[in-house]
Amino acid sequence: MKRLLAALCLCSVTAVAHAEISQKFGAYEIHYNALTTDELQPEVARAYKIERSKTRGMLTMSVLKQNKVGVLSPVPARISVYATNLNQQLANVEMREVKEGTAIYYLGEFRVTPPDTLKFVATVEVAGEPKREMVFSQKFYR
C-alpha cells in the first residue's frame, strides 16, 4: 500500500484535480481517487499489473473505521462501482482487493476518453453495517 499510496500522492501533487477525497459515514471513512493510468510511475503500474494509458482510468478506494480514540484502521468491504460518462454510457468498474500488511484497498480500471467527466456510483458493504452508496464525479483532461 505504501508504494501505491506514495505514487498516488505524487500524482496528486502534480495534478490537484486528482487529490484523494473521502466521505464519512458514522465511524467509517471511504477514501477514493480516480486518475488516468498514464499518470502512474511505470514501476508502480508494473507492480500492480495496470496498463498505463491516457485512455485507461483507475479508481482506488479504501474503507477505514475510526476507533474510540480517533485512529483510523482499514477494514475489508465489498465494493461495487459503475461509471457513467457525459454521453450516458454506463460501464461496470470491476474492483479488486489488494492487501499489503495491514493495509486493505481496492483498485478498479475503466476506459475513459478525455476530455470527459465520469460520474461514479459506488455501493460499499462492510460486515454488520448497512450498505452505503456514494456518488462522485471526476473530470479527465487531455
Secondary structure, 3 states (H helix, E strand, C coil): CHHHHHHHHHHHHHCHHHCCEEEEECCEEEEEEEEEHHHCCHHHHHHCCCCCCCCEEEEEEEEEEECCCCCEEECCCEEEEEEECCCCCEEEECEEEEEECCEEEEEEEEECCCCEEEEEEEEEECCCCCCEEEEEEEEECC
